[in-house]
Amino acid sequence: MSTWILRLAPPGDGLRVAVKDLIDVEGLPTTGASPALAERARPADADAPCLRGVREAGARIVGKANLHELAFGGTGVNHWYGTPVNPLDPTRIPGGSSSGCAVALATDEADVAIGTDTGGSVRTPSACCGTVGLKTTHGRVPLAGVYPLAPSLDTVGPMARDVAGVVTGMGLLEPGFRPADEATTTIGRVRVPGTDPAIDRAVDEVLATTGLTVVPVDLPGYEAAVRAAVTILFAEAWQSDGELVESGAPLGEDLRERLDQARRITEAEVAAAEHERERWRRHLEAAHEVAPVLAWPTLLGLPARLDDPVPDTRTTNIVVNLAGVPSLALPVPLRGSHLPTSIQLVGARDAEELLCATGLVVEAAAASMR
């Protein structure tokens, strides 16, 4: 049951939807995959507003999916409820925090999943499990009824086995959604420090196969943006969950350590990080004037092994949350490996339609390489 916190078997033959157990579903408790919440949780009085389209479409919610405890971690490892098994390689992490959602999709236990992404929590497990995930523009999908981690970074987004499934999922979150009529003609290729050369080659190969014009784009301030994003995430996580630490609630060791770090962040550090956020947004806006869609790897390397003493969860994702823009992660072949890697397509605010149209092109190119 490690994929699920609660499995349901609703009648009918509608689309099967997994919902991350951070999102309220009427009549069910929201636990955040943490006993600290579970012991005080009561059945939700109503669905979170983001699920309204799911109900209107006649889709079936087939369960509340497991996650990294309180969504504050990138491995997907959960010592309380079990760790969802990565179906591509059970020796590796499933990725967090929306781990159960990605595994449910990859094992065909759901057609669409509704996850959340604060620092990569939709895209990282998608990359680890070979599925597709869309981090939406901050504020585009309502966050009411969603347990917060870092409200200025939190987003709700769809996950699926392919881009078409993500389009379907986006249509559940935003009825009437459809991809743009045409993909971008130009993609800006961004080089991220520390990326495994094999991962970079895989991204370059699939982009070269798309037939789109690929231009190099520099993003000055990337590493400063990472530091700023982490500062803001941790500071806001303390505001969301610090009382759990102070009340002595049961928390996993890794979560408690992060929250202990978070409590030490000063107001001056947050102010400096917010200043960096504005500068980073301007850098991205300038880059999008060169290319409407930017591309870089979703993960810097392969998913970490579960038995690594300190699993490497470095990703390229959190800077997208810092800017509040959308990003689509989808798998691409990795030569010499039984595992795929993942490319991330990043757009300007509210460019989900363009990202999905472009994602279909990149996905077709990836399929032609297999």
N, C-alpha and C positions, 0 to 999 in steps of 0.2 A: 504493500500500500504506500510505498515511499513517494510515488508520483503524486498521490492525492492526500489531502487532509480529510476530505469527505467525498465519497463517490456516490453519485446519484444514478437512478435508472428511470428517467422520465419516459412516459409513453410517447408513441408517435414516430415519425420518420424524418423530422426536421433536422437541420444542420446541428451537429454536435459541437457544443461550445464549452471549453474549459475556462473557468474564471479563477484568477489568482486569488488566494485567500487573504488578500489585502482589501478586497472590494466587496461591499455589502451585497448580499443576495437575500431577498425577503425570506424570512422564516429560518435563516441559518446564521450561526454565529460567525463572526470574523475574528480569526485567531492570529493572523500574521505568522503562522507556524511557530508560535512562541507560547509556552505555558504561562508566561507573564500576562498575556492577553487572554488566553483560553480560560484561565481560572476566573476571570471576571466578565467574559463575553456573554451576551444575551442574544437570542435570535433577533436579527435585524428587522425593524418595523417595515422597511421598504427596500427595494432595489436601489443601488446607487443610480443616479440619473444617467450615467453613461451606458447602462444596460437597457435603457428604454427601447432602443432599436432592436435589441436581441429579442425581446418579448414580442414586439410588433411584427417581427419577421417570422414568428412561429418557430424560432430555433430552440433547441433543447439544451439547457445547462446541465451538463453531465457530471459536474463535480467542482469542488473548490480545490485548486491545485496547490501543491506544496511549494515552498520557496525558502530562500536563505532567511534565517530568522529575522523578522521585522524588516526584511528587504535591505538590511544593512550589511552587504557582503557580496563578493563577486564569484565565489566558488560554487554556490548552490549546495554546499555541505550543510546538513542540518542534523545535529546530534540528538535532538528531541524526537523528531518524527521520521528519521531516516533520510538518506540522500537519494534522490531520483537517479536511476542508473542510466548513464550515457549509452544510448543504444548503438552508437558507432564504435565505442571502445569503453567497456565497463571499467577499465583501469584509470580512466580520466574523469575529471570533474564534469558535471553537466552544465556548469556556468550558472551565475546568479544575477539578479536574485530570482527571476522568473523561471527557475529550473524545472518545476513540475509541468509548467505550460509547454516548454520546448520538448520535454520527454513525452508528454501525452500526444503531441503532434507527431513526433518522429516514430512513435510506436502505433500510430493510427487509432488512438483512443479518443481523439477529438479531431474535428475538421478545422476549427478555428479556436484560438485562445485569446483571451483578453488579459494582457499583462500590464505591468507598470515599469517605467524606466526613469530613474533618477540620475544614474551615472553610467548607464549601459545595461540596465536590468532586463530589457527586451532583447537587445542586440547581442550581448555576450552569450547567453544560453542558446540563442539561435545559431551563433557561430560555432559553439561547442558541439551542438547536436545536428548540424547540417540542415537547419530550417531557416525560415525567413521571418524577419521582424521589422516593424515600422515604429520608430520613435517619433511621436507626433510633435507638432509645434506646441510649445508651452501655452496652455490656456485654450487650445482648440477643443479639446475634449474635457468636459467638466470633471472636477476632482471631488465634488461633494460625495460623501459616502465612501471615500477611499481613505484608508488609514494613512496618515502622512509620514513621510520620512524627512524630506527637505522641500517644503512647499514651493520655493522659488525655482526648483529644479524638477519636481515631480511631474510626470506625464502618464497618461494611459494610452496604450497602443495595441494594435492587433498583431497576432503571430499566426503563422500557417506553414504548410509544407512548401508552398511556392508563392510566387508573386500574385497570381490570380486569387489564391486563398486570402492573402493579405488585403487585396482589393475588396473581397467579399467581407472580410472582418471590418475593414474601415467603413463599409456600407452599413454594418450593424451599429457601429459607433456614431455614424453620421449618415442617416438615411439619405439616399440620393447621390452619395459619393460615386464618382467614376474617374478613371485616369484621364489625363490630358489626351487630346486627340493625337498629339505627336510627342515623341521623346525629344530631349535636347539634342542639338547637333554637335555640341561641344562639351567635353568633360575636362575639368581641371584636375590634373594628377598632383596630389600632395604627397610629399615624402615625410614620413613620421620618424623622428629619431628613435633608434633602438629596435626597429623592425627586423626580424629575421630575413636575410636576403632571399631565401626561398619563397617566403610569403610575398615579398615585393615582386618577385618574378611572376608569381601566379596572378597577381593583380594586373601587372603589365600585359601578360599574355591574353587575359580575357578582354581587357580594354582594346587591345590591338585587333581582336577578332570581331568586335562590335561593328566596325566600319565607321564609327563616330570619330570626330576630330578630337584628339587628346593633346592638351597643352599643359606644360608644367606650370604650377602655381605655387608660389611661396606663401607661407603663413607665418610671418614673424610673430614672436610672442607665444608660440605654442606651449612651451614648457612652463612659462609664467602663467598661462591660462590653466594648465593642469593644476598647478599649486593653488591658484585662486579658487578653482572649482572644488577641490578637496577641502579647503578651509571653509567655504560656504556650506558644503554638504554636511561636514562634521558639526559646525556650529548650529545649523538648523536641526540636525538629528538630535542634538542635546536638548533643544527646545521641545522636540516631539517626544523623546523617550527618556530624558534625564530623570524624571520622577520615578521611573521604574527602578533605576539604580538606587535612588535615594530611599525608596520604600523597601528595598531588599527583595524585590520580586525575583523569581528564578529566571536567570538569563544565561545563555551559553557563554563560555569563557571568551571566545573571539569577539562576541558582541559587547560584552562587558569591557574588554580592553579598548575597543574602539570608542565606546562612550566615555571611558575614563580619559582618553585622549581629547575627546570632543569638549569635555567640561573645561579644559585648560585654555581653549582658544579665547583670545581677548577681543574686546570691541574694536580696538585699533587694528587688529589683524583682519577682522571682518570688513572694516571700512576700506582697508587697502585692497582686499580681494574684490570688493564691489567696484572699486575704481578700475581694477584690472579687467573686470567683466565688461565694462563699457568699452575699454580699449580693444578687447578681443572681438566684441561685436562689430566694431568698425573695421577691423582686419578682415573679418568674414564678409562683411558687406562689400568691401573693395574686391575681394577674391571673386565674389559672385557677379561682379560687373565684368570680369574676364570670362567666366564660365558659369552658367546658371546651375550646374551640378558639379560638385567636387567629389573626388573619389580617393579613398585611402583604405588600408586594411582595417577590419573590425578588431582583430586580435594581432598583437605583435609577434606571436608565435603559435605553436600548437597548444591546445588546452592542457593545463597542468595535470600531472598524475596525482591520483588521490593519496598516494603514499609519499609524496614530496613533503619533507619536513615543514617547508614554508612554501605552499603552492604559489606559483607566479600568476597573479591575476591582472597584470598590467594590460590595459586596453587603450584604445584610442578614442574611447567613447565619451568620457565625462566632459570634454571641451564642447561637445555639441549641446549638452544640457546647459552648460554655462551660457551659451548664446541663445538658447531657447528655440533653436531651429530644428526642422525635421531631418531624419536620417533613416535610410532603408538598408538593412543588412541582409545579404543573400550569399549562399554558398557558391564557391568556384573551385575547379579542380586544382589539386596541388600535386605536381609531378613527383613520383617516387613515394607517395604516401597513400595509405588506405583511408586517410581522413581528408576531407575537403578543408579549405580555408574559407574565409569570408571577406567579401568586399563591402564597404560602406559607402553609400551614395548620400551626399549631404546637400540639402537645398536651402534656399532662403526661407524666411518665415512663410508659412501657409503654402509651401510648394509641394505638398503631399501628392497632388495630382500629377505633377511633372515627374516626381521621383518614381511613382508607380509605373508611368509610361516608359521611363528610361530603364527601370528595373526589368521590365519585360524584355527589352532589347538585350541587356546584359545577361539575363537568364538564358535566353536563346543562344547567345554566344557561348556561354559556359556549357550548355548541353551539347553543342556541336564539337566541343573539345574532348568529350568523354569517350 
